[in-house]
Amino acid sequence: MAFRFKASKYKNAAAKVPKKDGWITDISVPRGLSSQGNHIKANCHHIAYCHDSPGGNILGILPLNSVGRQDRSTPLLHAHADSVTDFDFSPFDAFSETSLLATGSQDCSF
């Protein structure tokens, strides 16, 4: 008797790349990203990313529904005195409009 695998219901699933007008463009990200931690995170309402700055201590915050070209008045979070090594949104208030963003830095502060 031959053993058969159950056919997956996701066998024809494929990623769909959005059209160019659905992309987020013109955000200032560092050219040489270090391999420390995450560089972009999102929750149900916001996107946080590493912003290009000399010290690496600034995070950019965008609404999740923002698409297209972003102007230079993007909300910035000047988080620490030294470079930000990791950041993440709190999973306990993910559906809240005012969710908590935790950051860690090389200056040993959270």
Secondary structure, 3 states (H helix, E strand, C coil): CCCCCCCCCCCCCCCCCCCHHHCEECCCCCCCCCCCCCCEEECCCEEEEECCCCCCCEEEEEECCCCEECCCCCCEEECCCCCEEEEEECHHHCCCCCCCEEEEECCCCC
